[in-house]
Amino acid sequence: MPLIVVLHGGGGNAKNIEDATGFSEKADEEGFIVVYPDGSGRFDRYLLTWNSGFCCGYALKNNIDDVGFIRALIGYLQEKYAIKRNMIYVTGISNGGMMSYRLGAELSDIVAAIAPVAGSIGGQATKEDTIWCIPEPDYPISVIVFHGKNDSRVPYDGGMPTANDTRGAFSYLSVNDSVSFFVRHNQCDAFSQRNISESGNIIMDLYAGGLNNTEVVLYTLVNGTHSWPGGKIGMRNGDVPAMEISATDLIWEFFKDHPKQ
């Protein structure tokens, strides 16, 4: 069966992201394995974070090896369950979205595709820090991205968050920086195939033609906030998700169409 690793946001936990995304119900319907690991923190079950390289909190400050943790977790699951080796995927939101980007870069030997929601490939942890960015992956990897234009915590255009949130990074690289990074790496078409919903609120940009049949897709939610499209509120910030699309449904359709070649 395919495997999807789903990563909670900063300050969240496994139960929080399971409830917000509905991935367990989707796994039962479609026949894949879904896993919700916990990040680390001062407490065992809440206020947990991931070390995405430049964010966030406890995991970053203590230099937690979350890349090594997820690699070991995937290896453990492969020993215990019949997992298709060419269909291993990672998704997550906010700090979990940032971690998804990092895992796509550093675990491209085993991960076929990633789906960051409201994340970034890099930024500044503090005002004094230089900009950190994920390293170049060793292999092509397909990517589907979801990001709201009205995201006040991880700004669509990059820079400092406008929300009063001192628990994240000081600044972030933009969605364009993040998408362009993987378009270049995969050698996809430089210009996207664009589709805009009837409402005008959902803009889909597809960068096709990448190495090993990889693609990069960006869903821009014009009125979107820092939330999981089509999900429950579920996030600690309480932003209301856009309901015009379901990120969970679209991520699964993308993942199953993009096994590792």
Phi, psi and omega per residue, in radians:
M1 nan 2.629 3.017
P2 -1.134 2.746 3.111
L3 -2.156 2.288 3.023
I4 -2.125 2.163 3.038
V5 -1.700 2.162 -3.074
V6 -1.989 2.153 -3.013
L7 -1.891 2.229 3.135
H8 -1.221 2.894 3.073
G9 -1.403 3.015 3.123
G10 -1.105 2.269 -3.094
G11 1.504 -0.065 -3.138
G12 -1.693 -2.826 3.084
N13 -2.767 3.136 -3.056
A14 -1.056 -0.782 -3.110
K15 -1.098 -0.680 -3.132
N16 -1.045 -0.834 -3.085
I17 -1.324 -0.535 3.051
E18 -1.074 -0.795 -3.136
D19 -1.166 -0.710 -3.054
A20 -1.198 -0.618 -3.007
T21 -1.667 -0.485 -3.053
G22 1.225 0.400 -3.095
F23 -1.194 -0.449 3.135
S24 -1.153 -0.752 3.091
E25 -1.113 -0.684 3.125
K26 -1.133 -0.696 3.128
A27 -1.107 -0.705 3.115
D28 -1.139 -0.683 -3.130
E29 -1.213 -0.713 -2.941
E30 -1.792 -0.263 3.086
G31 1.435 0.942 2.988
F32 -2.355 2.892 3.112
I33 -1.680 2.290 3.089
V34 -2.127 2.420 -3.076
V35 -2.273 2.396 -3.139
Y36 -2.104 1.538 3.111
P37 -1.281 2.715 3.020
D38 -1.651 2.461 2.967
G39 -1.306 -2.755 -3.097
S40 -2.156 2.773 3.140
G41 -3.069 -3.090 3.118
R42 -1.187 -0.431 3.133
F43 -2.010 2.689 -3.019
D44 -1.243 -0.624 -2.912
R45 -2.116 -0.052 3.127
Y46 -2.609 2.898 -3.046
L47 0.984 0.824 -3.082
L48 -1.738 2.609 -3.130
T49 -2.412 2.969 3.090
W50 -2.060 2.562 3.039
N51 -1.534 1.574 -3.106
S52 -1.498 0.089 3.126
G53 1.903 -0.582 3.128
F54 -2.424 -0.010 -3.087
C55 -2.809 2.464 0.325
C56 -2.645 2.710 2.893
G57 0.934 -2.372 -3.040
Y58 -0.986 -0.802 -3.063
A59 -1.091 -0.723 3.121
L60 -1.230 -0.823 -3.086
K61 -1.062 -0.592 -3.102
N62 -1.724 0.160 3.084
N63 0.874 0.814 3.137
I64 -1.142 2.349 -3.122
D65 -1.466 1.294 -3.117
D66 -1.283 -0.466 3.046
V67 -1.121 -0.803 3.088
G68 -1.109 -0.656 3.128
F69 -1.090 -0.831 -3.107
I70 -1.200 -0.661 3.064
R71 -1.055 -0.784 3.138
A72 -1.147 -0.674 3.110
L73 -1.074 -0.807 3.119
I74 -1.081 -0.738 3.101
G75 -1.072 -0.725 3.114
Y76 -1.086 -0.793 -3.127
L77 -1.133 -0.616 3.098
Q78 -1.146 -0.559 3.090
E79 -1.249 -0.572 -3.018
K80 -1.604 -0.463 -3.011
Y81 -2.324 2.772 3.141
A82 -1.466 1.506 -3.087
I83 -1.783 2.338 3.064
K84 -1.205 2.058 -3.042
R85 -1.154 -0.396 3.139
N86 -1.661 0.142 -3.123
M87 -2.330 1.074 3.080
I88 -1.991 2.212 -2.966
Y89 -2.350 2.776 3.112
V90 -2.377 2.394 3.011
T91 -2.462 2.901 3.121
G92 3.080 2.940 -3.107
I93 -2.130 2.552 3.060
S94 1.019 -2.100 3.072
N95 -1.023 -0.574 3.037
G96 -1.224 -0.535 3.033
G97 -1.206 -0.696 3.069
M98 -1.102 -0.720 3.117
M99 -1.158 -0.598 3.077
S100 -1.064 -0.763 3.075
Y101 -1.035 -0.796 -3.108
R102 -1.120 -0.720 3.127
L103 -1.171 -0.620 3.060
G104 -1.067 -0.581 3.126
A105 -1.381 -0.761 -2.974
E106 -1.693 -0.214 3.075
L107 -2.105 0.546 -3.102
S108 -1.187 -0.184 3.076
D109 -1.312 -0.406 -3.119
I110 -2.125 -0.382 -3.109
V111 -1.635 2.267 -3.088
A112 -1.469 -0.635 -3.088
A113 -2.779 2.731 3.102
I114 -2.255 2.783 -3.133
A115 -2.446 1.377 3.120
P116 -1.290 2.359 3.056
V117 -2.033 2.144 3.097
A118 0.961 0.774 -3.139
G119 -2.094 -2.952 3.111
S120 -2.756 2.675 3.137
I121 -1.415 -0.143 -3.115
G122 3.071 -3.086 -3.133
G123 2.807 -2.785 3.130
Q124 -1.938 2.198 3.079
A125 -1.156 -0.738 3.083
T126 -2.361 2.982 -3.139
K127 -1.064 -0.543 -3.074
E128 -1.431 -0.295 -3.055
D129 -1.386 2.623 2.954
T130 -1.320 2.871 -3.128
I131 -1.249 2.244 3.069
W132 -1.773 2.494 3.114
C133 -2.441 2.600 3.111
I134 -1.035 2.634 3.106
P135 -1.330 2.880 3.083
E136 -1.174 2.235 3.098
P137 -1.143 2.734 3.102
D138 -1.390 -0.419 -3.055
Y139 -2.333 2.757 3.025
P140 -1.090 2.573 -3.137
I141 -2.628 2.269 -3.139
S142 -1.318 2.597 -3.042
V143 -2.444 2.324 2.957
I144 -2.163 2.240 -2.998
V145 -2.098 2.458 3.019
F146 -2.209 2.285 -3.128
H147 -2.725 2.310 3.120
G148 -1.530 2.445 3.116
K149 -1.155 -0.435 -3.123
N150 -1.731 0.405 3.093
D151 -1.238 2.008 -3.097
S152 -1.619 -0.118 -3.078
R153 -1.776 -0.729 3.010
V154 -2.155 1.544 -2.950
P155 -1.034 2.412 3.141
Y156 -0.984 -0.729 -3.108
D157 -1.607 0.162 3.108
G158 1.425 -3.116 3.139
G159 1.608 -2.769 -3.078
M160 -1.412 2.501 3.074
P161 -1.181 2.566 3.095
T162 -1.594 -0.315 3.077
A163 -1.258 2.614 3.105
N164 -1.412 1.351 -3.049
D165 -2.335 1.797 -3.106
T166 -1.567 0.050 -3.062
R167 -1.553 -0.194 3.140
G168 -1.670 -2.669 3.113
A169 -1.532 2.930 3.103
F170 -1.242 -0.729 3.125
S171 -2.641 2.869 -3.046
Y172 -2.324 2.565 2.924
L173 -1.253 2.708 -2.990
S174 -1.376 2.949 3.033
V175 -1.055 -0.704 3.119
N176 -1.082 -0.714 3.078
D177 -1.043 -0.776 -3.078
S178 -1.160 -0.805 -3.114
V179 -1.199 -0.780 -3.119
S180 -1.068 -0.611 3.128
F181 -0.974 -0.831 -3.093
F182 -1.410 -0.508 3.040
V183 -1.070 -0.790 3.115
R184 -1.161 -0.807 -3.087
H185 -1.060 -0.756 -3.114
N186 -1.411 -0.140 -3.073
Q187 1.028 0.755 3.068
C188 -1.315 2.972 3.036
D189 -0.986 2.409 -3.083
A190 -1.229 -0.483 -3.130
F191 -1.917 2.452 -3.049
S192 -1.518 2.744 2.889
Q193 -1.601 2.036 -2.997
R194 -1.840 2.432 3.032
N195 -2.333 2.271 -3.128
I196 -2.027 2.316 -3.124
S197 -1.140 2.829 -3.121
E198 -1.027 -0.600 -3.138
S199 -1.301 -0.345 -3.057
G200 1.450 -0.008 -3.060
N201 -1.519 -0.390 -3.095
I202 -2.007 2.065 3.097
I203 -1.977 2.127 3.136
M204 -1.956 2.139 3.082
D205 -1.988 2.109 -3.141
L206 -1.909 2.136 3.045
Y207 -1.865 1.804 -3.025
A208 -1.746 -3.090 2.994
G209 1.316 0.401 -3.126
G210 -1.374 2.944 3.086
L211 -0.993 2.481 3.121
N212 0.964 0.595 3.103
N213 1.127 0.426 3.089
T214 -1.314 2.689 3.076
E215 -2.435 2.732 3.013
V216 -2.178 2.224 -3.103
V217 -2.184 2.350 3.078
L218 -2.094 2.162 2.974
Y219 -1.810 1.954 3.058
T220 -1.699 2.154 3.084
L221 -1.761 1.841 -3.001
V222 -1.002 -0.723 3.115
N223 -1.758 0.244 -3.042
G224 -1.331 2.641 3.125
T225 -2.017 -2.828 -3.132
H226 -1.497 1.374 -3.015
S227 -2.764 2.984 -3.123
W228 -1.605 1.940 -3.087
P229 -0.975 2.230 3.127
G230 1.393 0.046 -3.086
G231 -1.719 -3.069 3.027
K232 -1.433 2.874 -3.128
I233 -0.980 -1.040 2.850
G234 0.928 -0.430 -3.129
M235 -1.507 2.627 -3.081
R236 -1.180 -0.347 -3.141
N237 -1.456 -0.233 3.062
G238 1.331 0.175 3.100
D239 -1.076 2.415 -3.103
V240 -1.472 2.203 -3.106
P241 -1.246 2.609 2.935
A242 -1.229 2.433 -3.040
M243 -1.940 0.108 -3.099
E244 -1.241 -0.504 3.073
I245 -2.297 2.837 3.043
S246 -1.956 1.960 3.097
A247 -1.071 -0.660 -3.130
T248 -1.043 -0.827 3.139
D249 -1.121 -0.790 -3.091
L250 -1.193 -0.635 3.106
I251 -1.115 -0.796 -3.133
W252 -1.107 -0.748 3.127
E253 -1.075 -0.708 3.116
F254 -1.170 -0.808 -3.117
F255 -1.039 -0.847 -3.061
K256 -1.194 -0.356 3.077
D257 -1.553 -0.049 -3.070
H258 -2.318 1.131 2.990
P259 -1.228 2.812 3.096
K260 -1.222 2.272 -3.126
Q261 -1.548 nan nan
